[in-house]
């Protein structure tokens, strides 16, 4: 479930915004995958198939988007079925649209109509990792890429247009490290790096 807290000078109100939703077919992803714009709040939902563990059944994940004035929920459903474990790695909001970065594709919905506006497949050169960001203002998204043929080393950050075209790659220096977060901000890329075996976090710009 998702609980929001409305804080004022007089009191704090606790609101369970998922109380009337039917969410028995899966779970909400971690809060770090959600997005807030002031007008809307969106949170991705991971659908699990009702099947045997040895059977691969494709599903349509969805996003729940709440209008913060009246907390009316809107359900945004993917247009195509995917692997149940291919979750949304980033969501973003504008005044009219919601964006979901789901591994190698960027899905866009019209919030008012709940209809999918576009679905762009990213031209990913190599193996895509589960770190990325969506910058609505510049119309650019980014995903972390592994070196060709190596699935564990995260060595490049791919920059893509909203129609899926690869705009360029940022080479990340170093070998034994893990990029835990990426953020596109003010025409710059900000990376959070944690060296394997260390508790130290480094910010790269």
MOVENGI-V81211 format. One record per pair of residues at least 4 apart in sequence whose C-alpha atoms are under 6 Angstrom apart, sorted by sequence separation. I is the first residue (numbers start at 1). J is the second residue. D is the distance in whole Angstrom. If there is no record, write none. Layout:
BEGIN
I | J | D
I | J | D
END
This chain:
BEGIN
36 | 40 | 6
67 | 71 | 5
93 | 97 | 6
110 | 114 | 5
135 | 139 | 6
160 | 164 | 6
161 | 165 | 5
184 | 188 | 6
7 | 12 | 5
36 | 41 | 5
66 | 71 | 5
67 | 72 | 5
93 | 98 | 5
101 | 106 | 5
110 | 115 | 6
135 | 140 | 5
146 | 151 | 6
160 | 165 | 5
184 | 189 | 5
6 | 12 | 6
35 | 41 | 6
66 | 72 | 5
92 | 98 | 6
100 | 106 | 6
109 | 115 | 6
135 | 141 | 6
160 | 166 | 5
183 | 189 | 6
6 | 13 | 5
35 | 42 | 5
66 | 73 | 4
92 | 99 | 5
100 | 107 | 5
109 | 116 | 4
134 | 141 | 4
146 | 153 | 6
160 | 167 | 5
183 | 190 | 5
194 | 201 | 5
5 | 13 | 6
34 | 42 | 6
65 | 73 | 6
91 | 99 | 5
99 | 107 | 6
108 | 116 | 6
109 | 117 | 5
133 | 141 | 6
146 | 154 | 4
147 | 155 | 6
159 | 167 | 5
182 | 190 | 6
193 | 201 | 6
5 | 14 | 5
34 | 43 | 4
65 | 74 | 5
91 | 100 | 5
99 | 108 | 5
108 | 117 | 5
133 | 142 | 5
145 | 154 | 6
146 | 155 | 6
159 | 168 | 5
182 | 191 | 5
193 | 202 | 5
64 | 74 | 6
90 | 100 | 6
98 | 108 | 6
108 | 118 | 5
132 | 142 | 5
181 | 191 | 6
192 | 202 | 6
4 | 15 | 5
64 | 75 | 5
90 | 101 | 5
98 | 109 | 5
107 | 118 | 6
132 | 143 | 4
145 | 156 | 5
158 | 169 | 5
181 | 192 | 5
192 | 203 | 5
3 | 15 | 5
89 | 101 | 6
97 | 109 | 6
107 | 119 | 4
131 | 143 | 6
145 | 157 | 6
157 | 169 | 5
180 | 192 | 6
191 | 203 | 6
3 | 16 | 4
63 | 76 | 5
88 | 101 | 6
89 | 102 | 6
97 | 110 | 5
106 | 119 | 6
131 | 144 | 5
144 | 157 | 5
157 | 170 | 5
179 | 192 | 6
180 | 193 | 6
191 | 204 | 5
2 | 16 | 6
47 | 61 | 5
62 | 76 | 5
88 | 102 | 4
97 | 111 | 5
106 | 120 | 5
143 | 157 | 6
156 | 170 | 5
179 | 193 | 4
190 | 204 | 6
29 | 44 | 6
46 | 61 | 5
62 | 77 | 4
87 | 102 | 6
96 | 111 | 6
105 | 120 | 5
129 | 144 | 5
143 | 158 | 5
156 | 171 | 5
178 | 193 | 6
190 | 205 | 5
2 | 18 | 6
29 | 45 | 6
62 | 78 | 6
105 | 121 | 4
128 | 144 | 6
129 | 145 | 6
142 | 158 | 5
156 | 172 | 6
178 | 194 | 5
189 | 205 | 6
1 | 18 | 6
28 | 45 | 4
45 | 62 | 5
61 | 78 | 6
105 | 122 | 5
128 | 145 | 5
142 | 159 | 5
155 | 172 | 5
178 | 195 | 6
27 | 45 | 6
28 | 46 | 6
45 | 63 | 6
60 | 78 | 5
104 | 122 | 5
127 | 145 | 6
141 | 159 | 6
142 | 160 | 6
177 | 195 | 4
27 | 46 | 5
44 | 63 | 4
127 | 146 | 5
141 | 160 | 5
177 | 196 | 5
26 | 46 | 6
43 | 63 | 6
140 | 160 | 6
26 | 47 | 4
43 | 64 | 5
60 | 81 | 5
140 | 161 | 5
25 | 47 | 6
26 | 48 | 5
42 | 64 | 6
59 | 81 | 5
126 | 148 | 5
140 | 162 | 6
25 | 48 | 6
42 | 65 | 4
58 | 81 | 5
59 | 82 | 5
139 | 162 | 6
41 | 65 | 6
58 | 82 | 5
41 | 66 | 5
58 | 83 | 5
59 | 84 | 6
40 | 66 | 6
40 | 67 | 5
40 | 68 | 5
39 | 68 | 6
76 | 114 | 6
122 | 164 | 4
90 | 133 | 6
120 | 163 | 5
121 | 164 | 5
123 | 166 | 6
120 | 164 | 5
135 | 184 | 6
132 | 182 | 6
133 | 183 | 6
35 | 91 | 6
33 | 90 | 5
34 | 91 | 6
35 | 92 | 6
END
